[in-house]
Amino acid sequence: SKGVQGTVALRYVSYTDYTCSIRHHGEVMKWIRKQHGLIVYCLLASIVLSACTSLGSRNVPRDRFNYNAAIAKSSNEQMLLNIVRLRYLEIPGFLSVNSVITNYSYDGNAGIRKTWADGNSDIVPDTLTGSANLAYAERPTITYAPLAGQEFARRLLKPIPVEVIFSLSQAGWPVDILMGIALQRINNIENMGFGQVPSPGDLDREQQYAEEERKLRRYQQVLQLMLTLGRAGAIEVQRKEVDDFVSAYLYFASDQSPDIQRQIDELKNVLDLSPERDTYRITGRMTRRKPDEITIQTRSLLAIMSYLSRGIDIPTDDKLNNRVVVLPPETEKKIQEQLALQIHSQKERPEDPYVAVRYRSHWFYIDHADIKSKRTFAIMQVLFQLQAPTGGTAAPLLTLPTGGG
């Protein structure tokens, strides 16, 4: 008997091609053959287009979250890489993502062809063939800007305002980590230096490293005392406006229990504060400090990154080849045990890291189970975002198309 067949082809083009065909045989195509060509054309086109309606709106949730995750992941890896670079005495470099613009294009066509056989021949059947194609392409364009120039250098080297540190602590960020990595000095109590090599002096190198470890231990003892009083509500930082000038003040509560009062007196004695006062204005200067003032000096972003780089587990080969400043083993162990950030290294890529980056022949990473290190790294990222400008003003923009159709 005579046969009629129709074909509808749908093509979707993105990064891969998908082709599907729908074939109609038998009685259905006999009915289509009898209809007007325009009706058949519209039917074929509707079959194709109905399969891919609202493609643009469907891409928004997927692309938005995918790009967000990719940018966040690359920011973490960039920060970790720069901390590792500092440990290897290299200059850090930052590249910001200023914009992500994605262009979507759609192209479709449909056609129909019919061939009618003469007479009632069973050898040459009547044929009706329809086709439709829909092409889709995504072309994202990402704009990068190197963070460089005088403005970025100033923010990278300028000490973080003390108000920012205490504002973050009041917002719920861990106070012990914030004060441990971002503060350099509280009155006469100094934190461990952020440089990898202690300042030259009369002591030999090993004695200088031991002195650095002693300063860190003493600073953390004072910090622990302040945290204990803070949890008891016996000490807090407030901002007060005097003569149109806002200053930060350190307050000690009065009428405390004997045990809390003993700790308050101990802290005042260690910090060399006037024992008869309960309010001290926070200042950054060391000389000519008044009896009603307390000196709190903060670190810069670059200083914090250098400080955190001491917590890197340096591969043995790099130590033996003098690629880094090598600390005495016992001193290095004591320092790393007290640091808030631990960065491990190994030859193979870690399976499930919090963040990992490859540098030279090793992978450096933060363990996903190391909660303290994760919190410390997150605080570092927040401080960087608060201090760093949105883009480099002196460097040209770099725009790259990243996809093809």
VOPAGU-2260 file (C-alpha; in pm, 1 decimal, decimal comma):
REM VOPAGU-2260
SITE   aa  ch    i         X         Y         Z
SITE  SER   A    0       0,0       0,0       0,0
SITE  LYS   A    1      97,5     364,1     -32,6
SITE  GLY   A    2     301,3     509,3     253,6
SITE  VAL   A    3     344,3     860,6     388,5
SITE  GLN   A    4     614,2     968,0     633,4
SITE  GLY   A    5     705,1    1296,7     804,6
SITE  THR   A    6    1015,5    1401,6     996,2
SITE  VAL   A    7    1063,8    1677,6    1251,9
SITE  ALA   A    8    1424,5    1746,0    1357,0
SITE  LEU   A    9    1507,8    1956,5    1664,9
SITE  ARG   A   10    1860,2    2081,1    1722,0
SITE  TYR   A   11    1983,6    2242,1    2046,4
SITE  VAL   A   12    2328,3    2401,3    2037,3
SITE  SER   A   13    2513,4    2515,6    2349,3
SITE  TYR   A   14    2838,2    2345,2    2439,4
SITE  THR   A   15    2709,7    2011,9    2309,5
SITE  ASP   A   16    2460,3    1926,0    2036,3
SITE  TYR   A   17    2148,3    1726,9    2093,3
SITE  THR   A   18    1939,8    1600,6    1798,1
SITE  CYS   A   19    1607,8    1432,0    1828,7
SITE  SER   A   20    1370,6    1313,1    1558,3
SITE  ILE   A   21    1002,2    1248,6    1562,8
SITE  ARG   A   22     863,1    1031,9    1288,2
SITE  HIS   A   23     500,3     994,6    1210,7
SITE  HIS   A   24     377,4     692,4    1017,3
SITE  GLY   A   25      55,9     526,2     916,9
SITE  GLU   A   26    -283,3     677,0     960,2
SITE  VAL   A   27    -159,3     998,9    1128,9
SITE  MET   A   28      47,0    1099,6     827,0
SITE  LYS   A   29    -235,3    1004,1     592,1
SITE  TRP   A   30    -441,8    1268,2     770,4
SITE  ILE   A   31    -160,1    1523,8     753,3
SITE  ARG   A   32    -120,8    1464,4     377,4
SITE  LYS   A   33    -476,9    1571,1     321,1
SITE  GLN   A   34    -438,5    1902,0     501,5
SITE  HIS   A   35    -327,3    2233,2     361,5
SITE  GLY   A   36      50,4    2292,2     349,2
SITE  LEU   A   37      35,0    2595,6     579,6
SITE  ILE   A   38    -140,4    2398,9     851,4
SITE  VAL   A   39     120,1    2126,8     833,4
SITE  TYR   A   40     398,8    2384,5     848,4
SITE  CYS   A   41     254,1    2545,3    1159,9
SITE  LEU   A   42     206,6    2208,2    1322,8
SITE  LEU   A   43     565,9    2109,8    1262,8
SITE  ALA   A   44     696,5    2443,3    1390,0
SITE  SER   A   45     485,2    2425,7    1702,2
SITE  ILE   A   46     622,1    2081,0    1784,7
SITE  VAL   A   47     976,7    2219,1    1771,4
SITE  LEU   A   48     918,9    2547,7    1950,0
SITE  SER   A   49     703,2    2404,5    2226,5
SITE  ALA   A   50     995,0    2187,0    2334,6
SITE  CYS   A   51    1220,1    2486,8    2398,6
SITE  THR   A   52     994,7    2770,1    2515,7
SITE  SER   A   53    1128,4    3022,4    2773,5
SITE  LEU   A   54    1487,6    2904,8    2745,3
SITE  GLY   A   55    1621,3    3243,3    2858,1
SITE  SER   A   56    1424,3    3255,8    3183,3
SITE  ARG   A   57    1523,8    2899,8    3264,7
SITE  ASN   A   58    1891,5    2994,4    3241,8
SITE  VAL   A   59    1873,2    3271,1    3503,2
SITE  PRO   A   60    1869,0    3052,8    3820,6
SITE  ARG   A   61    2129,6    2815,0    3682,7
SITE  ASP   A   62    2371,4    3079,4    3553,7
SITE  ARG   A   63    2332,3    3313,5    3848,0
SITE  PHE   A   64    2423,1    3053,4    4108,1
SITE  ASN   A   65    2690,4    2891,8    3893,4
SITE  TYR   A   66    2871,8    3221,6    3834,8
SITE  ASN   A   67    2830,4    3316,5    4201,5
SITE  ALA   A   68    2984,0    2986,6    4314,7
SITE  ALA   A   69    3267,7    3014,1    4062,5
SITE  ILE   A   70    3358,4    3370,6    4167,6
SITE  ALA   A   71    3348,2    3283,0    4538,9
SITE  LYS   A   72    3565,0    2975,1    4482,7
SITE  SER   A   73    3821,6    3167,0    4278,5
SITE  SER   A   74    3834,4    3445,5    4541,7
SITE  ASN   A   75    3915,2    3193,0    4813,9
SITE  GLU   A   76    4180,6    3028,2    4600,5
SITE  GLN   A   77    4333,1    3366,3    4512,2
SITE  MET   A   78    4359,2    3463,9    4880,2
SITE  LEU   A   79    4515,5    3130,3    4976,2
SITE  LEU   A   80    4761,5    3150,6    4687,5
SITE  ASN   A   81    4873,7    3498,7    4794,1
SITE  ILE   A   82    4926,4    3385,0    5153,9
SITE  VAL   A   83    5144,8    3101,0    5023,2
SITE  ARG   A   84    5331,2    3345,0    4796,9
SITE  LEU   A   85    5416,0    3564,3    5094,8
SITE  ARG   A   86    5562,0    3265,4    5276,4
SITE  TYR   A   87    5787,7    3212,3    4974,6
SITE  LEU   A   88    5885,5    3582,4    4978,0
SITE  GLU   A   89    5688,2    3667,1    4663,9
SITE  ILE   A   90    5474,0    3973,5    4606,4
SITE  PRO   A   91    5099,5    3901,2    4617,5
SITE  GLY   A   92    4880,8    3989,0    4321,4
SITE  PHE   A   93    4503,3    4030,3    4301,5
SITE  LEU   A   94    4262,8    4032,0    4009,3
SITE  SER   A   95    3901,8    4134,8    4066,5
SITE  VAL   A   96    3598,1    4027,2    3865,4
SITE  ASN   A   97    3420,1    4352,3    3782,3
SITE  SER   A   98    3134,5    4226,1    3568,4
SITE  VAL   A   99    2986,0    3916,7    3410,6
SITE  ILE   A  100    2774,0    3973,6    3100,5
SITE  THR   A  101    2617,5    3674,6    2928,7
SITE  ASN   A  102    2473,0    3695,2    2576,9
SITE  TYR   A  103    2212,4    3442,0    2472,1
SITE  SER   A  104    2118,4    3393,5    2108,3
SITE  TYR   A  105    1845,7    3182,8    1953,2
SITE  ASP   A  106    1799,7    3089,9    1590,5
SITE  GLY   A  107    1527,5    2871,7    1445,7
SITE  ASN   A  108    1381,8    2768,1    1113,1
SITE  ALA   A  109    1122,5    2524,8     986,1
SITE  GLY   A  110    1034,1    2383,9     647,8
SITE  ILE   A  111     813,0    2132,2     472,2
SITE  ARG   A  112     846,0    1940,8     149,1
SITE  LYS   A  113     586,7    1721,1     -17,5
SITE  THR   A  114     599,5    1485,6    -309,5
SITE  TRP   A  115     282,7    1342,6    -462,8
SITE  ALA   A  116     306,4    1036,5    -683,8
SITE  ASP   A  117      95,9    1018,4    -999,7
SITE  GLY   A  118    -178,2     765,0   -1013,9
SITE  ASN   A  119    -221,6     485,6    -771,9
SITE  SER   A  120     122,4     334,3    -791,7
SITE  ASP   A  121     226,4     120,7    -498,7
SITE  ILE   A  122     590,7     143,8    -597,5
SITE  VAL   A  123     638,2     521,9    -557,7
SITE  PRO   A  124     445,5     635,3    -247,6
SITE  ASP   A  125     330,0     985,8    -170,8
SITE  THR   A  126     574,6    1152,4      74,8
SITE  LEU   A  127     547,0    1449,1     307,3
SITE  THR   A  128     864,3    1564,0     494,3
SITE  GLY   A  129     883,9    1846,2     745,6
SITE  SER   A  130    1187,4    1979,5     933,6
SITE  ALA   A  131    1255,2    2240,5    1198,5
SITE  ASN   A  132    1577,1    2351,4    1373,7
SITE  LEU   A  133    1637,3    2565,7    1682,1
SITE  ALA   A  134    1992,2    2677,9    1768,6
SITE  TYR   A  135    2084,8    2825,9    2107,9
SITE  ALA   A  136    2421,1    2980,0    2202,2
SITE  GLU   A  137    2558,4    3130,6    2524,0
SITE  ARG   A  138    2854,3    3371,7    2509,8
SITE  PRO   A  139    2958,9    3503,9    2853,1
SITE  THR   A  140    3197,1    3800,9    2871,3
SITE  ILE   A  141    3385,1    3852,4    3198,9
SITE  THR   A  142    3563,9    4177,3    3285,8
SITE  TYR   A  143    3874,7    4157,2    3506,0
SITE  ALA   A  144    4060,6    4444,4    3670,4
SITE  PRO   A  145    4402,7    4403,9    3836,1
SITE  LEU   A  146    4399,5    4551,9    4185,4
SITE  ALA   A  147    4696,0    4784,0    4168,4
SITE  GLY   A  148    4795,0    5146,3    4193,7
SITE  GLN   A  149    4834,1    5391,5    4476,9
SITE  GLU   A  150    4484,6    5347,6    4620,7
SITE  PHE   A  151    4512,9    4970,2    4649,6
SITE  ALA   A  152    4865,8    4990,9    4792,8
SITE  ARG   A  153    4745,8    5239,4    5053,3
SITE  ARG   A  154    4461,1    5013,6    5161,6
SITE  LEU   A  155    4683,3    4708,1    5162,0
SITE  LEU   A  156    4947,7    4874,2    5380,5
SITE  LYS   A  157    4728,3    5096,4    5598,4
SITE  PRO   A  158    4643,1    4960,5    5946,6
SITE  ILE   A  159    4281,6    4848,5    5972,0
SITE  PRO   A  160    4076,9    5097,0    6179,8
SITE  VAL   A  161    4025,8    4966,3    6531,6
SITE  GLU   A  162    3654,0    5048,2    6499,3
SITE  VAL   A  163    3627,2    4788,2    6221,5
SITE  ILE   A  164    3776,1    4517,7    6444,8
SITE  PHE   A  165    3537,4    4584,0    6731,7
SITE  SER   A  166    3240,1    4629,2    6498,8
SITE  LEU   A  167    3302,6    4283,2    6353,9
SITE  SER   A  168    3331,1    4136,2    6704,5
SITE  GLN   A  169    2999,2    4294,3    6803,8
SITE  ALA   A  170    2846,1    4153,2    6484,7
SITE  GLY   A  171    2923,2    3801,5    6604,9
SITE  TRP   A  172    3261,0    3720,8    6448,1
SITE  PRO   A  173    3499,0    3532,1    6682,4
SITE  VAL   A  174    3664,6    3790,1    6907,6
SITE  ASP   A  175    3963,5    3571,5    6990,6
SITE  ILE   A  176    4051,6    3524,4    6623,0
SITE  LEU   A  177    3992,5    3889,8    6534,8
SITE  MET   A  178    4211,7    4021,9    6815,8
SITE  GLY   A  179    4466,6    3748,7    6765,8
SITE  ILE   A  180    4537,2    3820,3    6398,1
SITE  ALA   A  181    4441,0    4186,7    6355,4
SITE  LEU   A  182    4596,9    4350,4    6663,8
SITE  GLN   A  183    4969,9    4411,5    6697,2
SITE  ARG   A  184    4984,7    4576,8    7038,4
SITE  ILE   A  185    4773,5    4649,3    7347,2
SITE  ASN   A  186    4962,6    4905,4    7551,9
SITE  ASN   A  187    5297,1    4746,2    7639,1
SITE  ILE   A  188    5192,5    4392,2    7541,3
SITE  GLU   A  189    5300,3    4316,1    7184,1
SITE  ASN   A  190    5179,1    4035,8    6962,0
SITE  MET   A  191    5421,6    3821,0    6764,8
SITE  GLY   A  192    5570,1    4009,4    6470,8
SITE  PHE   A  193    5419,6    3953,8    6127,9
SITE  GLY   A  194    5752,8    3940,7    5943,7
SITE  GLN   A  195    5911,9    3605,6    5875,1
SITE  VAL   A  196    6255,5    3722,2    5990,3
SITE  PRO   A  197    6282,9    3893,4    6331,3
SITE  SER   A  198    6446,1    4233,4    6341,9
SITE  PRO   A  199    6825,5    4217,6    6368,5
SITE  GLY   A  200    6968,2    4284,1    6712,3
SITE  ASP   A  201    7223,8    4170,6    6962,3
SITE  LEU   A  202    7063,4    3827,3    7003,6
SITE  ASP   A  203    7137,2    3549,3    6761,0
SITE  ARG   A  204    6871,5    3425,3    6521,2
SITE  GLU   A  205    6750,8    3135,6    6735,4
SITE  GLN   A  206    6714,4    3357,8    7041,7
SITE  GLN   A  207    6513,5    3606,2    6836,0
SITE  TYR   A  208    6274,3    3334,2    6725,1
SITE  ALA   A  209    6237,7    3222,4    7086,5
SITE  GLU   A  210    6158,0    3581,7    7183,3
SITE  GLU   A  211    5889,4    3595,7    6913,4
SITE  GLU   A  212    5732,9    3279,6    7052,0
SITE  ARG   A  213    5742,6    3422,9    7404,3
SITE  LYS   A  214    5569,5    3743,8    7291,5
SITE  LEU   A  215    5296,6    3542,8    7122,8
SITE  ARG   A  216    5238,0    3333,6    7434,0
SITE  ARG   A  217    5222,9    3640,9    7659,7
SITE  TYR   A  218    4991,1    3825,8    7422,7
SITE  GLN   A  219    4752,4    3530,6    7408,4
SITE  GLN   A  220    4744,6    3511,9    7787,9
SITE  VAL   A  221    4635,6    3876,9    7802,0
SITE  LEU   A  222    4386,8    3817,2    7522,5
SITE  GLN   A  223    4238,8    3519,8    7707,8
SITE  LEU   A  224    4198,7    3733,9    8019,8
SITE  MET   A  225    4015,9    4001,9    7818,1
SITE  LEU   A  226    3788,8    3740,8    7661,0
SITE  THR   A  227    3702,3    3597,8    8002,9
SITE  LEU   A  228    3605,9    3942,2    8131,3
SITE  GLY   A  229    3413,7    4008,7    7810,6
SITE  ARG   A  230    3204,0    3693,9    7853,1
SITE  ALA   A  231    3131,0    3800,8    8211,2
SITE  GLY   A  232    3013,6    4142,4    8089,6
SITE  ALA   A  233    3290,2    4316,9    8283,1
SITE  ILE   A  234    3462,1    4481,3    7985,3
SITE  GLU   A  235    3339,7    4620,8    7655,2
SITE  VAL   A  236    3421,6    4871,2    7381,8
SITE  GLN   A  237    3182,7    5159,2    7311,7
SITE  ARG   A  238    3184,8    5453,5    7076,9
SITE  LYS   A  239    3115,5    5800,5    7212,7
SITE  GLU   A  240    3088,0    6136,3    7042,0
SITE  VAL   A  241    3264,8    6428,0    7207,6
SITE  ASP   A  242    3277,9    6771,9    7038,2
SITE  ASP   A  243    3159,9    6623,6    6707,2
SITE  PHE   A  244    3442,3    6370,7    6717,7
SITE  VAL   A  245    3364,2    5999,4    6760,5
SITE  SER   A  246    3611,1    5798,6    6966,7
SITE  ALA   A  247    3622,0    5440,7    7090,2
SITE  TYR   A  248    3642,2    5376,7    7465,6
SITE  LEU   A  249    3727,9    5071,3    7671,7
SITE  TYR   A  250    3496,3    5033,9    7973,1
SITE  PHE   A  251    3539,7    4823,1    8286,6
SITE  ALA   A  252    3223,2    4746,6    8478,0
SITE  SER   A  253    3206,2    4826,8    8848,4
SITE  ASP   A  254    3049,3    4638,4    9140,0
SITE  GLN   A  255    3169,8    4299,2    9022,4
SITE  SER   A  256    3217,6    3978,9    9218,0
SITE  PRO   A  257    3549,6    3939,0    9401,8
SITE  ASP   A  258    3677,8    3688,4    9145,4
SITE  ILE   A  259    3592,5    3911,9    8845,9
SITE  GLN   A  260    3731,5    4218,6    9022,1
SITE  ARG   A  261    4055,1    4032,1    9085,3
SITE  GLN   A  262    4087,5    3959,6    8712,2
SITE  ILE   A  263    4009,2    4323,2    8626,2
SITE  ASP   A  264    4284,7    4438,7    8861,0
SITE  GLU   A  265    4522,0    4181,6    8710,0
SITE  LEU   A  266    4450,9    4301,5    8354,3
SITE  LYS   A  267    4497,1    4666,9    8451,2
SITE  ASN   A  268    4826,0    4581,3    8615,2
SITE  VAL   A  269    4955,1    4381,5    8315,9
SITE  LEU   A  270    4854,9    4657,1    8071,6
SITE  ASP   A  271    4993,3    4929,9    8299,1
SITE  LEU   A  272    4659,4    5110,5    8322,9
SITE  SER   A  273    4565,0    5357,0    8593,1
SITE  PRO   A  274    4397,9    5134,5    8857,3
SITE  GLU   A  275    4159,4    5403,3    8981,9
SITE  ARG   A  276    3993,7    5455,0    8641,0
SITE  ASP   A  277    3727,8    5243,4    8466,4
SITE  THR   A  278    3713,2    5424,1    8129,5
SITE  TYR   A  279    3998,2    5458,3    7880,9
SITE  ARG   A  280    3997,0    5622,6    7541,9
SITE  ILE   A  281    4147,6    5401,4    7272,2
SITE  THR   A  282    4439,9    5557,8    7087,3
SITE  GLY   A  283    4699,8    5435,4    6841,4
SITE  ARG   A  284    5001,8    5624,2    6969,1
SITE  MET   A  285    5266,2    5486,2    7200,0
SITE  THR   A  286    5434,8    5806,8    7319,4
SITE  ARG   A  287    5273,6    6066,4    7545,0
SITE  ARG   A  288    4990,6    5836,6    7633,9
SITE  LYS   A  289    4766,0    5994,4    7897,0
SITE  PRO   A  290    4643,8    5814,7    8212,3
SITE  ASP   A  291    4291,6    5790,8    8067,4
SITE  GLU   A  292    4410,0    5631,4    7739,5
SITE  ILE   A  293    4492,4    5280,8    7622,3
SITE  THR   A  294    4701,0    5208,6    7313,0
SITE  ILE   A  295    4563,8    4956,3    7065,1
SITE  GLN   A  296    4756,7    4920,3    6739,9
SITE  THR   A  297    4613,0    4721,8    6450,9
SITE  ARG   A  298    4777,3    4549,7    6156,0
SITE  SER   A  299    4737,7    4609,4    5784,9
SITE  LEU   A  300    4596,2    4356,0    5542,0
SITE  LEU   A  301    4943,4    4270,0    5416,6
SITE  ALA   A  302    5070,0    4228,2    5773,5
SITE  ILE   A  303    4781,4    3993,4    5860,6
SITE  MET   A  304    4846,3    3783,4    5550,1
SITE  SER   A  305    5218,1    3764,1    5632,7
SITE  TYR   A  306    5134,4    3667,6    5990,4
SITE  LEU   A  307    4896,7    3391,7    5877,6
SITE  SER   A  308    5156,5    3259,2    5632,7
SITE  ARG   A  309    5354,4    3133,4    5931,1
SITE  GLY   A  310    5095,4    2860,6    5973,5
SITE  ILE   A  311    5190,0    2689,4    5645,3
SITE  ASP   A  312    5328,2    2339,2    5653,1
SITE  ILE   A  313    5625,1    2387,7    5420,9
SITE  PRO   A  314    5729,6    2081,7    5214,5
SITE  THR   A  315    6057,3    1928,5    5325,6
SITE  ASP   A  316    6219,2    1973,5    4983,2
SITE  ASP   A  317    6156,6    2349,3    4991,2
SITE  LYS   A  318    6313,6    2373,0    5335,8
SITE  LEU   A  319    6619,5    2174,5    5232,8
SITE  ASN   A  320    6662,9    2388,5    4919,0
SITE  ASN   A  321    6628,2    2713,5    5119,0
SITE  ARG   A  322    6324,8    2831,8    4921,2
SITE  VAL   A  323    6171,8    2976,2    5239,9
SITE  VAL   A  324    6297,0    3124,1    5563,8
SITE  VAL   A  325    6350,5    2819,4    5783,8
SITE  LEU   A  326    6264,1    2847,9    6151,4
SITE  PRO   A  327    6422,7    2630,5    6419,5
SITE  PRO   A  328    6209,4    2311,8    6431,0
SITE  GLU   A  329    6108,6    2338,2    6796,3
SITE  THR   A  330    6022,0    2706,8    6771,8
SITE  GLU   A  331    5829,1    2654,2    6449,0
SITE  LYS   A  332    5622,2    2380,4    6612,9
SITE  LYS   A  333    5533,1    2599,1    6911,8
SITE  ILE   A  334    5436,6    2892,2    6690,2
SITE  GLN   A  335    5218,9    2685,2    6457,8
SITE  GLU   A  336    5035,8    2528,0    6751,7
SITE  GLN   A  337    4925,9    2875,0    6865,0
SITE  LEU   A  338    4832,2    3018,6    6525,6
SITE  ALA   A  339    4467,7    3038,4    6421,1
SITE  LEU   A  340    4525,7    2921,4    6063,1
SITE  GLN   A  341    4677,5    2589,2    5961,8
SITE  ILE   A  342    4762,5    2537,0    5592,6
SITE  HIS   A  343    4869,5    2186,1    5494,9
SITE  SER   A  344    5068,1    2074,7    5190,3
SITE  GLN   A  345    5101,8    1752,8    4993,3
SITE  LYS   A  346    5193,6    1627,7    4649,3
SITE  GLU   A  347    4850,4    1494,8    4553,1
SITE  ARG   A  348    4537,4    1703,0    4522,1
SITE  PRO   A  349    4335,5    1677,6    4847,8
SITE  GLU   A  350    4003,1    1498,9    4816,3
SITE  ASP   A  351    3766,0    1731,2    5003,8
SITE  PRO   A  352    3940,0    2055,6    5108,2
SITE  TYR   A  353    3777,9    2375,7    5229,5
SITE  VAL   A  354    3999,2    2558,1    4981,1
SITE  ALA   A  355    4302,8    2431,1    4791,2
SITE  VAL   A  356    4550,1    2575,9    4543,7
SITE  ARG   A  357    4849,1    2437,4    4356,6
SITE  TYR   A  358    5178,0    2621,2    4394,5
SITE  ARG   A  359    5492,7    2489,3    4228,6
SITE  SER   A  360    5485,9    2111,1    4274,2
SITE  HIS   A  361    5259,6    2090,4    4581,8
SITE  TRP   A  362    4898,2    2144,2    4681,1
SITE  PHE   A  363    4834,6    2380,0    4973,2
SITE  TYR   A  364    4497,4    2351,6    5141,2
SITE  ILE   A  365    4282,2    2410,4    5447,8
SITE  ASP   A  366    4118,3    2102,3    5594,5
SITE  HIS   A  367    3738,3    2108,0    5576,9
SITE  ALA   A  368    3720,9    1969,8    5931,9
SITE  ASP   A  369    3940,9    2247,4    6075,1
SITE  ILE   A  370    3670,5    2485,7    6198,9
SITE  LYS   A  371    3909,0    2738,3    6354,7
SITE  SER   A  372    4113,8    2770,7    6036,9
SITE  LYS   A  373    3796,8    2809,0    5829,5
SITE  ARG   A  374    3674,7    3089,5    6055,9
SITE  THR   A  375    4013,1    3261,3    6042,1
SITE  PHE   A  376    4023,1    3242,7    5663,4
SITE  ALA   A  377    3666,5    3378,9    5640,4
SITE  ILE   A  378    3760,6    3674,7    5862,8
SITE  MET   A  379    4060,2    3743,0    5639,0
SITE  GLN   A  380    3829,4    3754,9    5337,5
SITE  VAL   A  381    3587,5    3992,5    5513,3
SITE  LEU   A  382    3869,9    4228,1    5611,2
SITE  PHE   A  383    4000,7    4220,6    5255,5
SITE  GLN   A  384    3659,5    4308,9    5112,1
SITE  LEU   A  385    3619,5    4593,8    5360,6
SITE  GLN   A  386    3961,6    4739,6    5285,4
SITE  ALA   A  387    4024,1    4665,4    4918,0
SITE  PRO   A  388    3884,4    4897,1    4647,4
SITE  THR   A  389    3642,9    4755,9    4393,8
SITE  GLY   A  390    3894,5    4781,9    4108,0
SITE  GLY   A  391    4227,3    4920,7    4001,9
SITE  THR   A  392    4215,6    5280,2    3886,7
SITE  ALA   A  393    4553,0    5286,5    3719,0
SITE  ALA   A  394    4544,5    4952,0    3542,0
SITE  PRO   A  395    4349,3    4891,0    3222,3
SITE  LEU   A  396    4045,0    4670,1    3220,4
SITE  LEU   A  397    4077,3    4327,1    3067,6
SITE  THR   A  398    3765,2    4185,1    2903,7
SITE  LEU   A  399    3766,5    3829,9    2773,8
SITE  PRO   A  400    3494,8    3635,5    2593,9
SITE  THR   A  401    3485,4    3294,8    2761,4
SITE  GLY   A  402    3235,5    3094,9    2560,2
SITE  GLY   A  403    3154,8    3002,0    2205,8
SITE  GLY   A  404    2845,9    2925,7    2011,0
